[in-house]
Amino acid sequence: MSASPLFAQLRSPRPHTHASVEHIPIPVMVSQSFREKLEPAYLCNGMIGIRPGPNPLVQANTEVSGFVSSTYGPHLVEGQCPAPYPFGVDLRVDDVSLLENPDRVKVERQTMDLTCGELVTRMVFSPSGEKTLNLGTLQFASRSVPCLLCQEVSITPSTDMSVEVVARIDLGGVPGRVYFSHAAARSDIDLTLGFASPQDHSRLGIAVVVVNPEGFQRIGEQGVGEQAITRRFRLQAKAGQTYTFRGVAAMVSHFYHPAPELQAYRMAKWGETLGFETLRQENRARWQELWMSRVKVSGDEEAQRILDAAFFYLQSSVHVSNQNGLSPFGLSHFLDYGGHSFWDTETNCFLPILMAAPATARSLLEFRVRGLDSARKLADLYGYRGAHFPWEASPIDGAETTPTWAATGWEEQHITPDVAIAFWEYQVATGDVSFLHKGTWPVLKAVAEWIESRGVYTSRGFEIRHIMGSDEGSSKSNNNSYVNIACKMALLAAINCARAVGLVPPSAWTKMINSLVVPTNSTKGIILPADNVTEGPTYPQVNLDFLTVHDIPAPTALLRSTYEYEMKARGTRKMFGTLPVGIGFATAAVAATAARFGDRAGAARLFHQSWDGIWIEPFGLSREVPWQPYGCFLTNYGGILQTAMLGFTGLRIRPGDWRKYPATLPQGWKRIEIDRIWIRGTPFHLAAEDGRLAVLTQG
């Protein structure tokens, strides 16, 4: 691809006419109340996710990229499988166990430091009236070596005492079986485990090394029980002295190595070689690098906190090394969506990742490239050509894994052009020549062929019939406007991509773009959701707002009147709790549309409503819907971020200058600033003020 003129336009030094956004520290989320059930913290590095509770030494939900079961819940489809927890620790004093006596443990404070992804907990264990142990734990998921978790337990006794420390890999309640529980010949490891998911569908290796256990004496060999794999240590503790018990755990799924139990050993020993402090420093450095793309807001401290949490949890859940896609809940739990990849990735989460970490964004597209063969076979089953990407893609091979009760599995086919749009935006944003040929072009060509085979020419033009749009309450529609406009965008991308690789695009692609039917009401001057819709409580949403930050190829006046009509129509629909538009990421998308048409008050109101009723304190986790008991719905985080980064700033990812529209900031906001976004391999500083084109400064 030819060099963009963007650089020639934006090489001037950073202007100093406006003050930078006032400094608001990146949050440290704190909990000091544990009387009621707490939604657990979420630690992840894109390869391993854990949910430590108030006492992080107790077994916690754990998930590992590529470790799956043949049956996700009762649905008989492949999905994410829970894994054993590698950081269980029991303390015994005078034969009184910490794990067996939770009433003797008082959790005083737990903090999630978003600057570096460290969870710190303070507790007091009172095995008897005159003996107490002040405990501290520090946990993080390493971003420098993403198959490693790190934990430090500090122990400070009130009096001299003998303490037995039991390191554990907790198995209780985890479906599957132990197939390996001893170290190989001449190996030196504290805990080692090979664990198979049900029906031996997938395998997982875990190895834990206790790093430099000064003062702790190992007792015996590894113990193997039904509830845990254990290793015992003895500590003769002196009053007031602090002892540090550090562990590094490696977790490797069969997807990444054919003998994961052995590779986990090697990786744990590599962690030991690097050392706990080196891993901690490297992890902090990686987070410091990522936070250069923080969205900084002047004038709305609540929005700043929300944006920071959104950035942290979204970036936590992806990694350049991950080859298994991105589920809407990441690796936070398997209860919903089973680790499957949806349109959520490309339509809501991809752009914030692309602007902050282009190599990581490419890894998400590489997952789709690896699934291209499955998508071609799926197209064959429907009688289509090209590639038909599944609504829910398996984390292993990208094959269809939508539960069979869900009509989305056969009707919601708009994910195919959604995927194509993301590929082209990556290409435009990065200028990645190697990926253009081996990734972007094969996918866009296959999607264009699918669109051609998916529609039919009639007297009206090119129609796509019998399809579900992004409003899942309306199925079996013909000429869904969201779908057809997304197909126009995918076809245009395919034409540009063909030219970029030196080919002449088929004339049929241009004909389809010009002929695709987009239903309108000429009297009202609006785009209709689909053919044959009626007004009233069941009026479906057009949902073109999902395309706002991707830039909708339609006349501005038509889009504006559609937005205004939709806002009135939404008042008659029953929505999710306090969310006036629908789900959180949908509300954020409408906030972007409000900004596009200069409605500052509407943008502010909608942006705040996008997390209203679904936000969970104290750790800033987001539900999908208000009645859901658990959080960390990444799609909401992605929608919030891309609305701020692109919708409010007026930027659109396109050839040349990204500053397509003057910024429209929500009412009360003074400025948006991002120290670094990546444009074609070059870092730029972004500053946006209301009513002006954003300022992009190189370097």
Protein Blocks (a to p, Z undefined) as FASTA:
>chain_A
ZZdfklmmmmcccdfkbccdddddddddddfbfkbccddddddehjaccdddfblmbccd
dddehiacfbgcjlopacddddddfkbccddeehiafklmmmlpccfbdcddfknopacd
dddddfbfklccdddddddddfklmmbccdddddddfbdcdddddddddfehpacddfbf
cdcehiacfbdcddddehhlaccddddddehighiacehjadddfkbccddddddddehi
acddddddddddfklocblmlmmmmmmmmmmmnopklmmmmmmmmmmmmmmmpccdehia
klmmmmmmmmmmmmmmgcfklcnbjafkljmbfkgonlpacfklmmmmmmmmmmmmmmlm
mmmmmmmmmmmmmmmmmmmmnopahjdddfbdcfklopafbdfklmklmmmmmlmmmmmm
mmmmmmmmnopaklmmmmmmmmmmmmmmmmmmmpccdfkbpcdehiadfblkbghiahif
klmmmmmmmmmmmmmmmmmnopacdfklmmmmmmoccdddfknopacfbghiaedjklcc
fklmmmmmnopaddfklmmmmmmmmmmmmmmpccehjbfnbcfklmmmmmmmmmmnopak
lmmmmmmmmmgopaccfkopacfbfklcbehifklmmmmmmmmmmmmnopacdehjfblb
ccdddehiabdcdfbdceehiacdddddehiacdddeZZ
